[in-house]
Amino acid sequence: MAQTVNVNFKLDAEVKKSMERACADMGLSMSAAFTIFAKKVGRERRIPFEVFADPFFPERNLRCLEGIIKDVKEGKAHFAGHELFEKDS
């Protein structure tokens, strides 16, 4: 049998609770789930799921949208027509 080692890391408390519930629903411990993850990463040499940043909601886009909403609420926003929209007759 292979020698086992302890691995320690920090998780947000809510993330941990959510994972514990999901693992329990699958009949797994968190340790077993992490072991499955580690074996798959080692075997495939990749993260076994897609990891990406949402291209629309990075912090700078959210700040821009919040600024636009503020301007609309304060009556400072001015909207122009666009050729893709039908003009009123």
C-alpha positions as CSV (number, residue, x, y, z in Angstrom):
1,M,0.0,0.0,0.0
2,A,1.2,3.5,-0.8
3,Q,2.3,5.8,2.0
4,T,-0.3,8.4,2.8
5,V,0.5,12.0,3.7
6,N,-1.6,14.9,5.2
7,V,-2.3,17.9,3.0
8,N,-3.6,21.0,4.7
9,F,-5.2,24.0,3.0
10,K,-7.8,26.7,3.8
11,L,-11.3,26.9,2.4
12,D,-14.1,29.3,3.0
13,A,-16.4,27.8,5.6
14,E,-19.5,27.9,3.4
15,V,-17.5,26.3,0.5
16,K,-16.5,23.5,2.9
17,K,-20.0,22.9,4.2
18,S,-21.4,22.8,0.6
19,M,-18.7,20.3,-0.5
20,E,-19.3,18.2,2.6
21,R,-23.0,18.0,1.8
22,A,-22.4,17.2,-1.9
23,C,-19.8,14.5,-0.9
24,A,-22.2,13.0,1.6
25,D,-24.9,12.8,-1.0
26,M,-22.5,10.8,-3.2
27,G,-21.4,8.6,-0.4
28,L,-17.9,10.1,-0.3
29,S,-15.8,11.8,2.3
30,M,-14.0,15.0,1.4
31,S,-10.8,13.1,1.6
32,A,-12.0,10.6,-1.0
33,A,-13.2,13.3,-3.3
34,F,-9.9,15.2,-3.1
35,T,-8.0,11.9,-3.7
36,I,-10.1,11.2,-6.8
37,F,-9.4,14.8,-8.0
38,A,-5.6,14.4,-7.3
39,K,-5.4,11.0,-9.1
40,K,-7.2,12.4,-12.1
41,V,-4.9,15.5,-12.3
42,G,-1.8,13.3,-12.0
43,R,-3.0,10.8,-14.6
44,E,-4.3,13.3,-17.2
45,R,-1.9,16.2,-16.4
46,R,-4.7,18.7,-16.5
47,I,-7.5,20.1,-14.3
48,P,-10.4,17.7,-15.0
49,F,-12.9,20.4,-15.6
50,E,-13.0,23.7,-17.5
51,V,-11.6,26.7,-15.5
52,F,-12.2,30.1,-17.0
53,A,-13.0,33.7,-16.2
54,D,-16.4,34.9,-17.2
55,P,-15.6,37.3,-20.1
56,F,-18.5,39.6,-19.5
57,F,-18.4,40.1,-15.7
58,P,-14.8,40.9,-14.8
59,E,-14.5,43.6,-12.2
60,R,-13.8,46.4,-14.7
61,N,-17.0,45.6,-16.6
62,L,-19.1,45.5,-13.4
63,R,-17.7,48.9,-12.4
64,C,-18.6,50.3,-15.8
65,L,-22.1,48.9,-15.6
66,E,-22.6,50.3,-12.1
67,G,-21.5,53.7,-13.3
68,I,-24.0,53.6,-16.1
69,I,-26.8,52.6,-13.7
70,K,-25.8,55.4,-11.4
71,D,-25.9,57.9,-14.3
72,V,-29.3,56.6,-15.4
73,K,-30.7,57.0,-11.9
74,E,-29.3,60.5,-11.6
75,G,-30.7,61.5,-15.1
76,K,-27.2,62.0,-16.5
77,A,-27.3,59.3,-19.1
78,H,-28.1,60.2,-22.7
79,F,-29.0,57.4,-25.1
80,A,-28.7,57.6,-28.8
81,G,-30.5,55.6,-31.4
82,H,-28.8,52.7,-33.1
83,E,-29.3,51.3,-36.6
84,L,-30.2,47.9,-35.2
85,F,-33.2,49.3,-33.5
86,E,-36.4,50.3,-35.4
87,K,-37.2,53.9,-35.3
88,D,-40.6,55.0,-34.1
89,S,-42.8,56.2,-37.0
